[in-house]
């Protein structure tokens, strides 16, 4: 077999601890030429997946997908215990969707946005069969029937599958058979196999991969950390199967043969994973910039503002300083150079947007910092009012702020008074449209110190012993941290928890909202991201770095 159809990364928090990059490395090591990543209710690993594939000397095909919970009634909320009402049954199954093309990715964005809406989100993102069918009308998505919570473990699987057969074309619909040795999967596979024969559907052999060999207990501990459990409680959840790893392709072939032997009485089945991979052609690439249009001719508008700023800031004293006339040719040469760079790189729109926000804030008596970081090196920024520091007066270099050899947005660090920051965000939202403005997600990972502390808590280690992490500096690896006497002593006294801490170092811990980041787009954000709106405030699924690649 050369297709690895079913991997989850550390973005499937509590279920997998495999870094995206490591998935690709293990796939190549074990003889696969095709890899599918399908995380739980998120596509946050997509950019890392395709970026990693591009660095490989030997090509490997990667496709992106997602697992999403499909509830009978996604909007249903169980009554509180105090109400005395009896909760009604509300079963779910997990659909798996793979992206065929750009249309499919956008359909997936819309689907996951609905799953993360205030109406549907309840502990986890969720949808209903109606939303699933609507998404599959795009012809850009392929549906498979799921693994751990397969469609065929649902009590009404026949009714649901009949609806899928009716509304989803056969080319976009596959049934998963799971080559895992357990009574549960044997039964699910038997039901799925019968459905495949009755509907003449193609099947894929799909074995979940969640961790590296020997890291099964570490994955369990990570699930306890996220779920606020304990690694020593006698009623803790311990999975029956301990080998959800990326197997060598020949071993996976043997697992599939064992599964087919059990299904022989139902019928003969051929793995159609290659058909699924062939149908998926989408590859993520860095997107062109997408900011709201700020003027009919934005470069001319920027030049006009610079001329006004020249009179305002260079022809009279500012903060007790006025440049000599003899220095003005140097200012002119610097301004011409900066404007040319901004025009060539297409950053005139970005400067106008930042200026609008700062000018509105100042006009409304909201204090704004004069300049911070490399932005103070721009004469254009000074002349149009973004900064209040004359770069030539203080010998500041423009290239430190904006290097013509790089295509990333220049970093204009701007400080607003914290007590009125929300007013600025509200104005941005009202001006550029609610559908175009949102916060930015933050990915929180287990660092060296937090890995020791969180794992230690799971094993009931005392706070006194966990104080060994105080000497670990931010960014220090556990390998280097072991050289600290306190950490070395902890590792000797607690070998198993420390070993698990090493395995979990860098794993995804939680998703949060960036404290200050706001993304403003020139089109609805749902065209470029999943928009999560769970408690009033919307944020996109990407972190700061990915937003820059998509903005």
C-alpha positions as CSV (number, residue, x, y, z in Angstrom):
1,X,0.0,0.0,0.0
2,X,1.3,3.4,-0.8
3,X,-1.5,5.6,0.6
4,X,-1.7,6.7,4.2
5,X,-5.4,7.8,4.2
6,X,-6.0,8.6,7.9
7,X,-3.7,10.7,10.1
8,X,-4.5,13.2,12.7
9,X,-2.0,15.8,14.1
10,X,-1.5,17.5,17.4
11,X,-4.2,20.0,16.3
12,X,-6.7,17.1,17.1
13,X,-6.1,18.0,20.8
14,X,-6.7,15.2,23.2
15,X,-6.7,12.6,20.4
16,X,-3.4,12.9,18.6
17,X,0.1,14.1,19.6
18,X,1.7,13.8,16.1
19,X,3.3,17.1,14.8
20,X,2.3,17.8,11.2
21,X,5.9,17.8,10.0
22,X,6.6,14.5,11.8
23,X,3.6,12.8,10.0
24,X,5.3,13.5,6.7
25,X,8.7,12.3,7.9
26,X,7.2,9.1,9.2
27,X,5.1,8.6,6.1
28,X,8.2,8.7,3.9
29,X,10.2,6.5,6.3
30,X,7.5,3.9,6.1
31,X,7.1,3.8,2.4
32,X,4.1,5.9,1.6
33,X,3.8,8.2,-1.4
34,X,0.4,9.7,-0.5
35,X,-0.7,11.2,2.9
36,X,-4.1,12.5,4.1
37,X,-4.4,14.7,7.2
38,X,-7.9,14.9,8.6
39,X,-7.9,16.6,12.0
40,X,-10.9,17.0,14.3
41,X,-13.0,20.0,13.4
42,X,-10.0,22.1,12.2
43,X,-7.8,22.6,9.2
44,X,-5.2,24.6,11.2
45,X,-2.5,22.1,10.2
46,X,-3.0,22.7,6.5
47,X,-0.3,25.3,5.9
48,X,2.3,23.3,7.8
49,X,1.4,20.2,5.8
50,X,1.9,21.7,2.4
51,X,4.9,23.7,3.4
52,X,6.6,20.6,4.7
53,X,5.8,18.6,1.5
54,X,7.5,21.3,-0.6
55,X,10.8,20.9,1.3
56,X,11.1,17.2,0.4
57,X,13.7,15.9,-2.0
58,X,11.4,13.0,-3.0
59,X,7.9,14.1,-3.8
60,X,4.9,12.9,-1.7
61,X,1.3,13.9,-2.3
62,X,-0.6,15.4,0.6
63,X,-4.3,16.1,0.8
64,X,-6.2,17.9,3.6
65,X,-9.4,16.9,5.3
66,X,-11.4,17.2,8.5
67,X,-13.4,15.1,10.9
68,X,-16.6,16.8,12.0
69,X,-19.3,15.6,14.4
70,X,-22.8,15.3,12.8
71,X,-25.5,15.4,15.4
72,X,-29.2,14.5,14.9
73,X,-30.0,18.0,16.3
74,X,-26.9,20.2,16.4
75,X,-28.7,23.0,18.1
76,X,-30.1,20.9,21.0
77,X,-28.9,21.6,24.5
78,X,-29.5,19.1,27.3
79,X,-31.6,20.6,30.2
80,X,-29.9,21.4,33.4
81,X,-30.3,18.9,36.3
82,X,-32.2,21.6,38.3
83,X,-34.9,21.7,35.6
84,X,-36.0,18.2,36.3
85,X,-36.5,17.6,32.6
86,X,-35.3,14.4,30.9
87,X,-32.7,14.8,28.2
88,X,-33.7,13.5,24.8
89,X,-31.4,11.2,22.8
90,X,-29.1,13.1,20.4
91,X,-26.7,10.8,18.7
92,X,-23.8,11.8,16.5
93,X,-21.3,10.3,14.1
94,X,-18.1,11.8,12.7
95,X,-18.0,12.5,9.0
96,X,-14.7,12.8,7.2
97,X,-14.4,15.3,4.4
98,X,-11.5,15.7,2.0
99,X,-10.8,18.8,-0.1
100,X,-10.7,18.2,-3.9
101,X,-10.2,21.8,-5.0
102,X,-10.5,25.5,-4.1
103,X,-14.3,25.4,-4.2
104,X,-14.2,22.5,-1.7
105,X,-11.9,24.3,0.7
106,X,-14.3,27.3,0.7
107,X,-17.3,25.0,1.3
108,X,-15.3,23.5,4.2
109,X,-14.7,27.0,5.6
110,X,-18.4,27.7,5.5
111,X,-19.2,24.3,7.1
112,X,-16.7,24.7,9.9
113,X,-17.9,28.3,10.5
114,X,-21.4,27.0,11.0
115,X,-20.0,24.3,13.3
116,X,-18.3,27.0,15.4
117,X,-21.3,29.4,15.5
118,X,-23.1,30.3,18.7
119,X,-26.1,28.3,17.5
120,X,-24.2,25.0,17.1
121,X,-21.0,25.0,19.1
122,X,-21.5,23.2,22.4
123,X,-18.2,21.9,24.0
124,X,-17.1,21.0,20.5
125,X,-17.9,22.2,16.9
126,X,-20.9,20.4,15.5
127,X,-23.3,20.3,12.5
128,X,-26.4,18.4,11.3
129,X,-27.0,16.3,8.3
130,X,-28.6,19.3,6.5
131,X,-25.4,21.4,6.7
132,X,-23.3,18.4,5.6
133,X,-25.4,17.8,2.5
134,X,-25.3,21.5,1.6
135,X,-21.5,21.5,1.8
136,X,-21.3,18.4,-0.4
137,X,-23.3,20.1,-3.2
138,X,-20.2,22.1,-4.1
139,X,-18.6,19.0,-5.8
140,X,-15.4,20.1,-4.2
141,X,-15.5,17.8,-1.2
142,X,-15.3,14.0,-0.8
143,X,-17.2,12.3,2.1
144,X,-16.1,9.2,3.9
145,X,-18.1,7.6,6.7
146,X,-15.6,8.0,9.5
147,X,-13.5,5.8,11.8
148,X,-13.8,6.0,15.6
149,X,-17.4,7.2,15.5
150,X,-18.3,5.8,12.1
151,X,-21.7,6.4,10.6
152,X,-22.3,2.7,11.0
153,X,-22.2,2.8,14.8
154,X,-25.2,5.2,14.7
155,X,-28.5,3.5,15.5
156,X,-30.2,5.1,12.5
157,X,-27.3,4.6,10.0
158,X,-29.6,3.2,7.3
159,X,-31.7,6.3,7.2
160,X,-28.7,8.6,7.2
161,X,-26.8,6.7,4.6
162,X,-29.9,6.5,2.4
163,X,-30.0,10.3,2.5
164,X,-26.3,10.6,1.6
165,X,-26.8,8.2,-1.3
166,X,-29.6,10.4,-2.5
167,X,-27.9,13.7,-2.2
168,X,-24.2,12.9,-2.7
169,X,-22.8,11.6,-6.0
170,X,-21.1,8.2,-5.9
171,X,-17.8,9.7,-7.0
172,X,-17.7,11.9,-3.9
173,X,-18.8,9.2,-1.4
174,X,-16.6,6.5,0.0
175,X,-17.2,4.0,2.8
176,X,-14.4,3.5,5.3
177,X,-13.3,0.0,6.4
178,X,-11.0,0.2,9.5
179,X,-8.2,-2.5,9.6
180,X,-7.9,-2.5,13.4
181,X,-8.1,-5.7,15.4
182,X,-11.0,-5.2,17.9
183,X,-14.5,-6.4,18.4
184,X,-15.9,-2.9,18.0
185,X,-14.3,-2.3,14.6
186,X,-15.1,-5.9,13.5
187,X,-18.8,-5.1,14.0
188,X,-18.6,-1.6,12.4
189,X,-16.7,-3.0,9.4
190,X,-19.3,-5.7,8.9
191,X,-22.2,-3.2,8.8
192,X,-20.2,-0.9,6.6
193,X,-19.3,-3.8,4.2
194,X,-23.0,-4.7,3.8
195,X,-23.8,-1.1,3.0
196,X,-21.0,-0.9,0.5
197,X,-22.3,-3.9,-1.4
198,X,-26.0,-2.8,-1.3
199,X,-25.1,0.7,-2.6
200,X,-22.3,-0.4,-4.9
201,X,-20.1,2.1,-3.1
202,X,-16.3,2.3,-3.2
203,X,-14.4,1.7,0.0
204,X,-11.1,2.9,1.5
205,X,-9.0,1.1,4.0
206,X,-8.5,3.7,6.7
207,X,-6.4,3.0,9.8
208,X,-6.1,5.9,12.3
209,X,-2.6,7.2,13.2
210,X,-2.3,9.3,16.4
211,X,1.2,8.9,17.8
212,X,4.6,7.4,17.3
213,X,5.4,3.8,18.4
214,X,5.9,3.7,22.1
215,X,4.0,7.0,22.7
216,X,0.6,5.5,23.4
217,X,0.7,6.3,27.1
218,X,1.9,9.8,26.4
219,X,-1.1,10.3,24.1
220,X,-3.4,9.1,27.0
221,X,-1.7,11.6,29.4
222,X,-2.2,14.4,26.9
223,X,-5.9,13.6,26.8
224,X,-6.1,13.7,30.6
225,X,-4.3,17.1,30.6
226,X,-6.8,18.6,28.1
227,X,-9.8,16.8,29.7
228,X,-8.7,17.7,33.3
229,X,-8.3,14.0,34.2
230,X,-5.7,12.0,36.0
231,X,-3.1,9.4,34.9
232,X,-3.5,7.5,38.2
233,X,-7.3,7.5,38.7
234,X,-8.7,3.9,38.6
235,X,-11.6,5.0,36.4
236,X,-9.5,6.9,33.9
237,X,-10.1,6.3,30.2
238,X,-7.6,3.8,28.7
239,X,-8.1,2.9,25.0
240,X,-8.2,-0.8,24.2
241,X,-6.0,-0.5,21.1
242,X,-2.4,0.7,21.8
243,X,-1.0,0.7,18.2
244,X,-2.6,3.7,16.4
245,X,0.8,4.5,14.8
246,X,2.0,5.0,11.2
247,X,2.9,1.5,10.4
248,X,5.3,0.4,7.6
249,X,3.2,0.0,4.4
250,X,3.8,-3.8,4.4
251,X,2.5,-4.1,8.0
252,X,-0.6,-2.1,7.1
253,X,-1.1,-4.5,4.2
254,X,-1.2,-7.4,6.6
255,X,-3.7,-5.6,8.8
256,X,-5.9,-5.0,5.8
257,X,-5.6,-8.7,4.7
258,X,-6.7,-9.8,8.3
259,X,-9.7,-7.5,8.0
260,X,-10.7,-8.8,4.6
261,X,-10.5,-12.4,5.8
262,X,-13.1,-11.5,8.4
263,X,-15.3,-9.9,5.8
264,X,-15.0,-12.7,3.3
265,X,-18.5,-14.0,4.1
266,X,-19.9,-10.5,3.2
267,X,-17.9,-10.0,0.0
268,X,-14.6,-9.1,-1.7
269,X,-13.4,-5.5,-1.3
270,X,-10.6,-3.5,-3.0
271,X,-9.0,-0.4,-1.4
272,X,-10.0,2.7,-3.5
273,X,-7.7,5.1,-1.7
274,X,-5.8,5.9,-4.9
275,X,-9.1,7.0,-6.5
276,X,-9.7,9.4,-3.6
277,X,-6.2,10.8,-3.8
278,X,-6.5,11.2,-7.6
279,X,-9.7,13.2,-7.2
280,X,-8.0,15.7,-4.7
281,X,-5.8,18.2,-6.5
282,X,-5.9,21.1,-4.0
283,X,-2.5,22.4,-2.9
284,X,-2.2,25.3,-0.5
285,X,0.0,28.2,-1.6
286,X,0.6,31.7,-0.2
287,X,-2.3,33.9,-1.2
288,X,-2.2,37.4,-2.7
289,X,-2.8,40.3,-0.3
290,X,-6.4,41.1,0.4
291,X,-7.0,44.5,2.1
292,X,-10.0,46.8,1.7
293,X,-9.5,49.4,-1.0
294,X,-8.7,52.7,0.6
295,X,-8.8,55.1,-2.4
296,X,-9.5,55.1,-6.1
297,X,-5.8,55.6,-6.8
298,X,-4.1,54.5,-3.6
299,X,-0.5,55.4,-4.5
300,X,-1.5,58.9,-5.6
301,X,-3.4,59.3,-2.3
302,X,-0.3,58.2,-0.4
303,X,1.9,60.7,-2.3
304,X,-0.7,63.5,-1.5
305,X,-0.6,62.7,2.2
306,X,3.2,62.7,2.1
307,X,3.2,66.2,0.6
308,X,0.9,67.4,3.2
309,X,3.0,65.8,5.9
310,X,6.2,67.4,4.4
311,X,4.7,70.9,5.0
312,X,3.4,69.9,8.5
313,X,6.4,68.1,9.8
314,X,9.5,69.3,8.0
315,X,8.8,73.0,7.4
316,X,8.1,73.9,11.0
317,X,9.4,72.7,14.4
318,X,8.1,69.4,15.7
319,X,9.1,68.5,19.3
320,X,11.5,71.4,19.1
321,X,13.3,70.2,16.0
322,X,13.2,71.4,12.4
323,X,15.7,70.0,9.8
324,X,18.1,72.4,8.2
325,X,17.4,73.4,4.6
326,X,20.7,71.8,3.7
327,X,19.4,68.4,4.9
328,X,16.1,68.6,2.9
329,X,17.6,67.0,-0.3
330,X,18.5,63.9,1.8
331,X,14.9,63.8,3.0
332,X,13.6,64.1,-0.6
333,X,15.9,61.3,-1.8
334,X,14.8,59.1,1.1
335,X,11.1,59.8,0.5
336,X,11.4,59.0,-3.2
337,X,13.1,55.8,-2.4
338,X,10.6,54.7,0.2
339,X,7.6,55.5,-2.1
340,X,9.1,53.5,-4.9
341,X,9.6,50.5,-2.6
342,X,6.0,50.7,-1.3
343,X,4.6,51.1,-4.8
344,X,6.6,48.1,-6.2
345,X,5.7,45.9,-3.3
346,X,2.0,47.0,-3.2
347,X,2.1,48.2,0.4
348,X,0.5,51.6,-0.3
349,X,-2.9,50.2,0.7
350,X,-1.6,48.8,3.9
351,X,-0.1,52.2,4.9
352,X,-3.4,54.0,4.2
353,X,-5.3,51.5,6.3
354,X,-3.0,51.8,9.3
355,X,-3.1,55.6,9.0
356,X,-6.9,55.6,8.9
357,X,-7.0,53.7,12.2
358,X,-4.5,55.9,13.9
359,X,-6.0,59.2,12.7
360,X,-9.5,58.2,13.9
361,X,-8.1,57.2,17.2
362,X,-6.3,60.5,17.7
363,X,-9.3,62.5,16.5
364,X,-11.3,60.8,19.2
365,X,-8.8,61.4,22.0
366,X,-7.6,57.8,22.1
367,X,-3.9,57.9,22.9
368,X,-1.6,56.2,20.4
369,X,2.1,55.4,20.9
370,X,4.6,57.6,18.9
371,X,6.4,54.6,17.4
372,X,7.8,51.2,18.5
373,X,10.2,48.9,16.8
374,X,11.4,49.1,13.2
375,X,8.4,51.1,11.9
376,X,10.2,54.2,13.2
377,X,12.7,53.8,10.4
378,X,10.1,54.9,7.7
379,X,10.0,58.5,6.6
380,X,6.6,57.8,4.9
381,X,5.2,56.6,8.1
382,X,6.4,59.7,9.9
383,X,5.0,62.1,7.2
384,X,1.5,60.6,7.1
385,X,1.2,60.4,10.9
386,X,1.6,56.7,11.6
387,X,4.7,57.4,13.7
388,X,6.0,60.5,15.4
389,X,9.7,59.8,15.1
390,X,11.8,61.5,12.4
391,X,14.0,58.6,11.1
392,X,16.6,60.8,9.5
393,X,17.1,62.9,12.7
394,X,17.9,59.7,14.7
395,X,19.7,57.8,11.9
396,X,17.1,55.0,11.6
397,X,17.3,52.6,8.7
398,X,14.3,52.0,6.4
399,X,15.5,48.5,5.4
400,X,15.3,47.3,9.0
401,X,11.5,48.0,8.7
402,X,10.9,46.9,5.2
403,X,13.4,44.8,3.2
404,X,12.6,44.9,-0.6
405,X,13.7,41.3,-0.8
406,X,10.9,40.1,1.5
407,X,7.2,40.0,0.5
408,X,5.9,39.9,4.1
409,X,3.8,42.8,5.5
410,X,6.0,45.3,7.3
411,X,5.4,45.1,11.0
412,X,3.9,48.4,12.3
413,X,3.7,48.0,16.0
414,X,1.1,50.4,17.3
415,X,0.1,50.9,20.9
416,X,-3.4,52.1,21.9
417,X,-4.5,53.0,25.4
418,X,-5.9,49.8,26.8
419,X,-9.0,51.3,28.4
420,X,-10.3,52.4,25.0
421,X,-8.9,49.7,22.7
422,X,-12.3,48.1,22.2
423,X,-13.6,51.4,20.8
424,X,-10.9,51.2,18.1
425,X,-11.9,47.6,17.2
426,X,-15.6,48.5,17.1
427,X,-14.8,51.4,14.7
428,X,-12.8,49.1,12.5
429,X,-15.6,46.6,12.4
430,X,-18.2,49.2,11.7
431,X,-16.1,50.8,9.0
432,X,-14.9,47.8,7.1
433,X,-17.8,45.4,7.8
434,X,-18.4,42.7,10.4
435,X,-17.8,40.0,7.8
436,X,-14.4,41.4,7.0
437,X,-13.0,41.9,10.5
438,X,-12.2,39.3,13.2
439,X,-9.6,38.4,15.9
440,X,-6.8,36.0,15.4
441,X,-6.3,32.6,17.1
442,X,-3.4,31.7,19.2
443,X,-1.9,28.2,19.3
444,X,-0.7,27.4,22.8
445,X,1.8,24.5,23.1
446,X,3.4,22.7,25.9
447,X,6.9,24.1,26.5
448,X,9.5,22.4,28.5
449,X,8.4,23.8,31.9
450,X,4.7,23.3,31.3
451,X,5.2,19.8,30.0
452,X,6.9,18.8,33.3
453,X,4.3,20.6,35.4
454,X,1.2,19.3,33.5
455,X,2.4,15.8,33.2
456,X,3.5,15.8,36.9
457,X,0.1,16.9,38.0
458,X,-1.4,14.0,36.1
459,X,0.7,11.6,38.2
460,X,0.0,13.4,41.5
461,X,3.5,14.8,41.9
462,X,3.8,17.4,44.6
463,X,4.1,21.1,43.9
464,X,7.4,21.2,45.8
465,X,8.9,18.8,43.3
466,X,7.5,20.6,40.4
467,X,9.3,23.8,41.5
468,X,12.3,22.4,39.6
469,X,10.9,24.1,36.5
470,X,11.6,27.6,37.8
471,X,15.0,27.6,36.4
472,X,13.9,26.6,32.9
473,X,14.1,29.6,30.6
474,X,11.5,30.3,27.8
475,X,12.4,28.4,24.6
476,X,14.8,26.0,26.4
477,X,14.4,22.4,25.2
478,X,13.9,19.6,27.7
479,X,17.2,18.1,26.5
480,X,19.0,21.3,27.6
481,X,16.8,21.7,30.7
482,X,18.1,18.3,32.0
483,X,21.4,19.9,32.6
484,X,19.9,22.0,35.3
485,X,20.5,20.2,38.7
486,X,16.9,20.6,39.9
487,X,15.5,19.2,36.6
488,X,18.1,16.4,36.5
489,X,17.1,15.4,40.1
490,X,13.4,15.4,39.1
491,X,14.1,13.2,36.0
492,X,15.9,10.6,38.2
493,X,13.2,10.6,40.9
494,X,10.3,10.5,38.3
495,X,11.6,8.7,35.2
496,X,8.2,7.8,33.7
497,X,6.5,11.2,34.1
498,X,9.7,12.9,32.8
499,X,9.9,10.5,29.8
500,X,6.3,11.4,28.9
501,X,7.1,15.1,29.3
502,X,9.8,14.7,26.7
503,X,7.4,13.0,24.3
504,X,4.8,15.8,24.8
505,X,7.2,18.7,24.6
506,X,5.8,21.0,21.9
507,X,2.4,19.3,21.7
508,X,-0.7,21.5,21.1
509,X,-2.3,22.5,24.5
510,X,-5.1,24.8,23.6
511,X,-6.5,27.3,21.2
512,X,-7.0,30.9,22.3
513,X,-7.5,34.4,21.0
514,X,-4.6,36.7,20.3
515,X,-4.6,39.4,22.9
516,X,-4.1,42.3,20.3
517,X,-4.4,40.8,16.8
518,X,-7.2,41.9,14.5
519,X,-7.4,40.9,10.8
520,X,-9.1,43.3,8.3
521,X,-9.8,41.9,4.9
522,X,-11.0,43.2,1.6
523,X,-13.5,40.4,1.2
524,X,-15.6,38.3,3.6
525,X,-13.1,36.3,5.8
526,X,-15.1,33.1,5.3
527,X,-13.6,33.0,1.8
528,X,-10.1,32.6,3.4
529,X,-10.7,31.1,6.9
530,X,-13.0,29.4,9.3
531,X,-14.6,32.2,11.4
532,X,-15.2,31.0,14.9
533,X,-17.9,32.9,16.8
534,X,-18.8,31.2,20.0
535,X,-19.3,33.9,22.6
536,X,-19.9,37.1,20.6
537,X,-16.3,37.8,19.5
538,X,-15.3,36.4,16.1
539,X,-11.9,35.1,15.3
540,X,-10.3,33.3,12.4
541,X,-8.9,29.8,12.7
542,X,-5.3,30.8,11.8
543,X,-2.6,32.2,14.0
544,X,-0.7,35.4,13.2
545,X,1.8,33.9,10.9
546,X,-0.7,32.1,8.8
547,X,-3.0,35.1,8.6
548,X,-0.1,37.0,7.0
549,X,0.2,34.3,4.4
550,X,-3.6,34.4,3.7
551,X,-4.3,38.1,4.1
